Amino acid sequence: MLKDSPPQGLWQDDHFNSLVPDTPINRRGFIAAAIAAGFAVTAEPVLGQAIKTPMDGLEGGDTKVGDIPAYYAVKKGSGKRPVVLVIPEIFGLHEYQKDMCRRLAHAGYFGVSLDPFFRLGDLARMTEIKQVIGLANQLTDQQAFADLDAVVAWTEKHKRANAAKLGLTGHCRGGRMVWMYSAHQKKIKAAVAWYGSLMPIGTAMPQGPLDVTDKIMPPVLGLYGGADQGIPLEHVERMRAGLLAFGKDKRNPIHVYDGMPHAFHADYRPTYRKEAAEDGWKRMLAWFRKHGVA
């Protein structure tokens, strides 16, 4: 069991000062600092603990896949690297997602991400979480699948990407989409879903991962927090049962970190739990290696 500190609020603006009592900046200063650093404003990050992975030895950066804003990173050189597609949280393509690509690049991958919500606005710069959630909930799975398919097709043509070895990962809303997209895209070799919702979300997403357990094709590893207030263990156990019913439980295991909150990997948020985050990252890389994404 991993030790956990007391639960902390995720979204409440009036909790900001209590969550980071030692910070020298006020709410207005925080927003300015978050925007300048490229982090999602409404996630209320503790900027001092956010991990910043350098581009040293890497190439890549912001790009476009058609009209879709995207970002990639890969080690400098001439060889092709296995691809890991990173699906963002509800804040879109902000600094945390870009850092995931750089971390993956240093681990030997062609890390690529996109902004699934670009048609709805720049969700990372919005200051009200209700507005962010309201807009993010308008994105249909069909549109998300089409955009992800476009990014996969883009990697297939990129001179530094080996898209025949395609991995997939994502956190929070991106974790939900890992399950959903794994039931859609046959080219995925292995995937890792971090604390993704398992239930339907409004009219735009009338199905959840619980509804597509029979259709999931690649081996998917689920990483969840035992104290996640938004994803109760009951939902996780229902997902296990659904996978078991279709004989997919061994191919798609779920690991629960006792006492861990939602977003325990998000180093820019107060929910970050270093030990669990680092363990999950090691499990993810080992999962990719085990299933041929290496």
C-alpha positions, 0 to 999 in steps of 0.5 A: 500500500502506498501512503497518501496525504489527506484528500484535497479538492480539485476544482474549488477556486476558494480552496486554492490558498489552502491547497498551496499555503506556501505559494507566494502568488495569489489567485491572479498571479497564479493564473498569469503564471499558469498561462505563461508556463502553458499549464491548464489554469483551472487545474490549479497546479502547484507550479513549483512541483511540476516536472519540466522535461527538457528538449535536450537531445530531442526534436519536435514541437508544435505542429498541425495534422490538417487543422488539428493542433498537435505536438510531438517529440522524438530523439534526434537521429535518423531511425524510426521509433515506436509511436505512443499517442497521448490522449489529453485530459479535458484541458486539451493540449497543454504543457503537461501533455507535451511533457508526456511526449518529451518523457516518452521520447527520452524513453525511446518513443515517438511521443505525439499528442493532440488537442481534441477540443480545439473546435470548442475553444482553448480549454486550458486558458479558461478560468472556470471549470464549469465552462471547461467541463461543459465544452469538453462534454460536447465532444462526441466519440465519433469526432474524437475517433476521427481526429485520433485516426488522422493523427495515426495516419500522420504518424504512418507517413512521418519519417521518424515514426514506426506506426506499426508499433503503436501504443496509446495512453491517456489520463482522466478524460484521456484515460476514458478515451483509451478504453473507447479508442481501443474498441475502435482502432485495430492498429493499436498494439497496447494501451494504458488508461490512467483513471479514466471514467468508465460510465457514459457522459451526457448525450455526446458520449452515450456509451462508456468503457463498461459498454464496450468491454466486448469490443476492446482489441489490444491489451489495455492496462488500467491504472486507478486510484482507490480513493478517487471520488469521481470514479468509485471502486464499484465502477472499477469492479464492474469493469473487471467483471465486464472484462471477465465476462468476455474472457478479457480480464487477463489481457486487460488487467486493472491495478488499483493504488490504495488510497490514491486520489484522482489525477495522482500522476498529474505533477502540476496538481495538488493531487500528485502522488510521486510514488504512485505516479512513478510506479505507474509510469514504470508499469506503463513502459513495461506494458508497452515492452511486453506487448511489442511497443518497443 
